[in-house]
Amino acid sequence: AICVYYNASECAYEDLLDIFFERVNPLTVNGQGRDYGKQYRTGVYYHTPEQEDIARARFEHEQRTKYPNKAIATELKPSLAFWPAEKYHQQYLSRGGPRRVAQNAEKGCTDTIRCYG
């Protein structure tokens, strides 16, 4: 899991949901790409009642307009305590990911975040 910190005056919660739904297949149960297992399930975990309302409306919109005959498998639940991953999982893309090609904004990289799988 990732925990996203953002400044609501610079980036709307709806924009984060746009990016999320552009990057994941919400129909896939317990996986994305070639990675499968419960640890790879997708989810949106809200922190406030306002985030919950916005996310629920977005899930309903996605279901109605894009997937009317299929069930969305992505979780929508309240956020629980977040525990950072072990050190070797940190900064995975800036260390190069599986291809050993670093992707890091501090190094001037402006590429879209690569998704592996």
C-alpha positions as CSV (number, residue, x, y, z in Angstrom):
1,A,0.0,0.0,0.0
2,I,1.0,3.6,-0.4
3,C,-0.1,6.5,1.7
4,V,-0.5,9.7,-0.4
5,Y,0.1,13.1,1.3
6,Y,-1.3,15.9,-0.7
7,N,-2.1,19.6,-0.4
8,A,-5.8,20.0,-1.2
9,S,-5.3,23.6,-2.3
10,E,-3.0,22.3,-5.0
11,C,-4.5,18.9,-5.9
12,A,-8.1,18.0,-5.5
13,Y,-9.1,14.6,-4.1
14,E,-11.0,14.0,-7.3
15,D,-7.7,14.4,-9.2
16,L,-6.1,11.6,-7.2
17,L,-9.0,9.4,-7.9
18,D,-8.7,10.2,-11.6
19,I,-5.1,9.1,-11.6
20,F,-5.9,6.0,-9.5
21,F,-8.6,4.8,-12.0
22,E,-6.3,5.6,-15.0
23,R,-3.6,3.3,-13.5
24,V,-5.4,0.3,-12.1
25,N,-7.9,-2.3,-13.4
26,P,-10.6,-2.0,-10.8
27,L,-12.1,-5.3,-11.9
28,T,-9.1,-7.5,-11.0
29,V,-9.5,-9.4,-7.8
30,N,-6.4,-9.5,-5.6
31,G,-3.9,-8.4,-8.2
32,Q,-2.6,-6.1,-10.9
33,G,-0.6,-6.9,-14.0
34,R,1.3,-10.1,-13.3
35,D,1.2,-9.7,-9.6
36,Y,-1.5,-11.7,-7.8
37,G,-2.3,-12.4,-4.2
38,K,-4.2,-10.6,-1.5
39,Q,-1.2,-8.3,-0.9
40,Y,-1.7,-6.9,-4.4
41,R,-5.4,-6.0,-4.1
42,T,-6.4,-2.5,-5.0
43,G,-8.2,-0.1,-2.7
44,V,-9.1,3.4,-1.9
45,Y,-9.0,4.1,1.9
46,Y,-10.6,7.3,3.0
47,H,-9.7,9.5,6.0
48,T,-12.8,11.8,6.2
49,P,-16.5,11.6,5.6
50,E,-16.0,14.1,2.7
51,Q,-13.4,11.8,1.1
52,E,-15.8,8.8,1.6
53,D,-18.6,10.7,-0.2
54,I,-16.4,11.7,-3.1
55,A,-14.9,8.2,-3.4
56,R,-18.3,6.5,-3.2
57,A,-19.7,8.8,-5.9
58,R,-16.7,8.0,-8.1
59,F,-17.0,4.3,-7.6
60,E,-20.7,4.5,-8.5
61,H,-19.8,6.6,-11.6
62,E,-17.2,4.1,-12.7
63,Q,-19.6,1.2,-12.2
64,R,-22.4,2.8,-14.0
65,T,-20.5,4.3,-17.0
66,K,-17.6,1.9,-17.6
67,Y,-18.4,-1.4,-16.0
68,P,-22.2,-1.8,-15.9
69,N,-22.2,-5.6,-16.2
70,K,-19.1,-6.3,-14.1
71,A,-18.4,-6.0,-10.4
72,I,-15.7,-3.6,-9.3
73,A,-13.2,-5.5,-7.1
74,T,-11.3,-2.5,-5.7
75,E,-11.9,-2.0,-2.0
76,L,-13.4,1.2,-0.7
77,K,-12.9,1.3,3.1
78,P,-12.0,3.6,6.0
79,S,-8.2,4.0,6.4
80,L,-6.5,2.1,9.2
81,A,-3.1,2.6,10.7
82,F,-0.4,2.8,8.0
83,W,2.8,1.0,8.5
84,P,5.7,1.8,6.2
85,A,7.2,-1.1,4.3
86,E,10.7,-2.5,5.1
87,K,13.7,-0.3,4.0
88,Y,14.4,-2.4,0.9
89,H,10.9,-1.6,-0.4
90,Q,11.4,2.2,0.0
91,Q,12.2,4.4,-3.0
92,Y,11.8,1.4,-5.3
93,L,11.4,3.4,-8.5
94,S,14.3,5.9,-7.7
95,R,16.5,2.8,-7.2
96,G,15.5,1.6,-10.6
97,G,12.7,-0.9,-10.1
98,P,13.1,-4.3,-11.8
99,R,14.8,-2.8,-14.9
100,R,17.4,-0.9,-12.8
101,V,16.5,2.4,-14.6
102,A,16.0,5.0,-12.0
103,Q,12.9,7.2,-12.1
104,N,13.2,10.1,-9.8
105,A,11.9,13.7,-10.1
106,E,14.9,14.9,-8.0
107,K,17.1,13.7,-10.9
108,G,15.0,15.6,-13.5
109,C,12.8,12.7,-14.5
110,T,9.4,13.8,-15.7
111,D,8.2,10.5,-17.2
112,T,4.8,9.2,-16.2
113,I,5.2,6.7,-13.3
114,R,5.8,3.3,-14.8
115,C,3.6,0.4,-13.6
116,Y,5.2,-3.0,-13.6
117,G,3.3,-6.1,-14.1
